[in-house]
Amino acid sequence: DRYLMHRDKEVRLHTVLACMEIFYLYAPEPPYNENEILKIFPQIIRQLANLAVCTSPSQPNFAQYFRLLEQLAVVKTGVVLVEMTRMLESESPRTTGGTRNEGDDTSDGNAS
């Protein structure tokens, strides 16, 4: 909390980057509680807003902002994949040998 609201913008940037690294390492379950996450995400959004003025690799902190975007992309992808896997696992008993409903149109009921 102290570093997320620090008066120095570079301290805030590096704090957000450290949080994103931790999100990355622990994905899909962050080691933060809900209140901590609610404090981190607004600062991530604020840091992303700084991208509007940091558009060239020659500018200070460009590499850090690029890393922030990269981490967001990687973590999001990981979470989506995990959620898809969970959904597929929860559906598999129904599709691989469970009983069919009478209205199930996957079989026409005729023996060929």
N, C-alpha and C positions, 0 to 999 in steps of 0.2 A: 504494500500500500504506500509506504513511504517513498519508494523509488518510482512507482507508477505515476505519482503526482509531483515528482521532483520538479524544481523550477528550471533545471537545465534540460533542454530538449534532447540532447544526446544521451543523457542518463535515462530518460524515458524511452528513447529508441532502443537502447541496448537492453533495458529491462524487458521490453516487449519481445525483443529477439530471444532473450534467454527463456522467457515463458513459452515462446513458440517452439524452441528446441525441446523443451520439456513436454509440450503437447505432442510433438513429433515422436519422441522416445516412448511415450506412454500410450499412444493412440491404440485403440479408440477410446480408452478410459483415462481421462486426465487425472493426475494425482491431486487435483484441486477440488475443494468443495464448491457447491453452487454459488455461495457468496463471493468466493475468490474469483471464480470465472466471471461473474457479473461485474467485477472490478477490472478484470483484464481486458475483456472484449471492447469496452468503449475506448480504451487507450490504443488498442490495435486499430480501430476505426480512425482515431485521430492521426495515428502514424501514417495510415494509408492516404489520408487527406494531404499529407506533405508530398506525396508523389506528384502533385500538380506543379510544384516548384522545383522538383528534382528530376529532370528529364534527360540529363546527359551524363554519361559515365565519368566525365571530368569533374562533375560537381561533388562536393563533400557528401558523404553518406550514401551515395548512389548504390554502392555495393551492399550496404546494409538494407536499404529499401528493396533492392532486388532479392536479397535473401529472404526478407519478410514475405514477399509475394510468392517466392518459391516454396517456402514452408507452408503457406496457406494452401497452395495448390496440392502439395504432397499430402498434407494431413487430410484435406477434404477428400481427395481420391481414396485414401486409406479408409476413411470412415464410410464412404459410399460402398466400397468393396466389402467391408465387414458387414454392413447392414444388409447388403444383397445376399451374402453368404448365410447370414442368420435367417433371412426370409426363405431362402431355398431349403435350408435344413428343416425349418418348421413346416414347409409344404411337402417334403419328401415322403412322410408316412402316408399321406393321402394319395399320392400319385404312384407309389411303387408297391402296391399290394394291399392297400386299404380296400374296404368294401365300396362298391359303386352304388351311387344313389339311383333310384328308379328313373329319375329324370336326366341322368347323365347321358349326354349325346356323344360320348367318345366311343360308344359301341352301338351298333344298330340292333343288337339282340339276336341276330340271325347267325346260325352256325354255317360256315362256308366249307 
